[in-house]
Amino acid sequence: MPPEDRVRLRHMLDAAETAIEFMRGKDRSALENDRMLLFAVVRAVEILGEAAGRVTAETRERYADLPWRAASSMRNRLIHGYFDIDRDIVWVTVTMEMPALAEKLSLILKGAEAD
């Protein structure tokens, strides 16, 4: 794996862990009632998507089970549709999908360190 991809995967993992931590102990209504929380979580998702979009095709193919396109697409939707954020999608992404993604990224990075 190219060293720059390792850095980008680390950025993805850091952003995922940050978003998960921000939502820990909170329910869905927190995204409605706490604007700072919403902005922070959305920013973490944007960072994850930006990093995913910069990973080389070689690495994306090697780890084809990761949601590369979905991460980049969500980033684009959040950046360009900032005025119309679907909080339900953000909630599902961060609380239900991101923990598994973070686990996969962590395993990949541990394997890359061994190389």
C-alpha positions in Angstrom: 0.0 0.0 0.0 1.4 3.4 -0.9 2.4 5.4 2.2 0.0 8.2 1.3 -2.9 5.7 1.3 -1.9 4.6 4.8 -2.1 8.3 5.9 -5.5 8.7 4.3 -6.8 5.5 5.9 -5.6 6.8 9.2 -7.5 10.1 8.6 -10.6 8.0 7.8 -10.3 6.1 11.0 -9.7 9.1 13.1 -12.7 10.9 11.6 -14.9 7.8 12.1 -13.8 7.4 15.7 -14.4 11.1 16.3 -17.9 11.1 14.9 -18.7 7.9 16.9 -17.4 9.5 20.1 -19.4 12.7 19.5 -22.6 10.7 19.3 -21.8 8.3 22.2 -24.6 8.4 24.8 -26.8 10.6 22.7 -30.0 9.9 20.9 -31.3 10.9 17.5 -32.9 14.1 18.9 -29.5 15.4 19.8 -28.9 16.2 16.1 -32.0 18.3 16.1 -31.3 20.1 19.4 -27.6 20.7 19.4 -26.4 22.6 16.3 -22.7 22.4 17.4 -23.0 18.6 17.6 -24.6 18.4 14.2 -21.8 20.6 12.7 -19.1 18.6 14.4 -20.4 15.2 13.3 -21.1 16.4 9.7 -17.5 17.8 9.6 -16.1 14.4 10.7 -18.1 12.6 8.0 -16.9 15.1 5.4 -13.3 14.5 6.4 -13.8 10.7 6.2 -15.3 11.1 2.7 -12.6 13.5 1.5 -9.9 11.1 2.6 -11.7 8.1 1.0 -11.9 10.0 -2.3 -8.1 10.4 -2.3 -7.2 6.8 -1.7 -5.6 5.3 -4.9 -7.6 3.0 -7.1 -5.1 0.2 -6.3 -5.9 0.3 -2.6 -9.7 0.8 -3.2 -9.6 -2.4 -5.3 -7.6 -4.3 -2.7 -10.2 -3.4 -0.1 -13.3 -3.4 -2.3 -15.5 -4.3 0.7 -15.2 -0.8 2.1 -17.8 1.7 1.0 -15.5 4.0 -1.0 -18.1 5.5 -3.3 -20.7 5.9 -0.6 -18.2 7.8 1.7 -17.2 10.1 -1.1 -20.8 10.6 -2.3 -21.9 11.5 1.2 -19.1 13.9 1.6 -20.1 15.6 -1.6 -23.8 15.7 -0.6 -22.9 17.3 2.7 -20.6 19.8 1.3 -22.8 20.9 -1.6 -26.2 20.3 0.1 -25.1 22.0 3.4 -28.5 23.7 3.6 -30.5 20.5 3.5 -28.8 17.9 5.7 -30.9 14.8 6.4 -30.2 14.2 10.0 -31.7 10.7 9.8 -29.1 9.7 7.3 -26.3 11.2 9.4 -27.6 9.4 12.5 -27.8 6.0 10.7 -24.4 6.5 9.2 -22.6 7.4 12.4 -24.4 5.1 14.8 -25.0 2.0 12.7 -22.6 2.0 9.8 -19.5 3.8 11.0 -18.6 1.4 13.9 -18.1 -1.5 11.4 -16.2 0.8 9.0 -13.9 1.9 11.9 -13.2 -1.7 12.8 -12.3 -2.7 9.2 -10.1 0.4 8.9 -8.3 -0.5 12.1 -7.7 -4.0 11.0 -6.3 -2.8 7.6 -4.0 -0.3 9.3 -2.7 -3.0 11.7 -2.0 -5.2 8.8 -0.3 -2.4 6.9 2.0 -1.8 9.8 3.1 -5.4 9.7 4.1 -5.1 6.0 
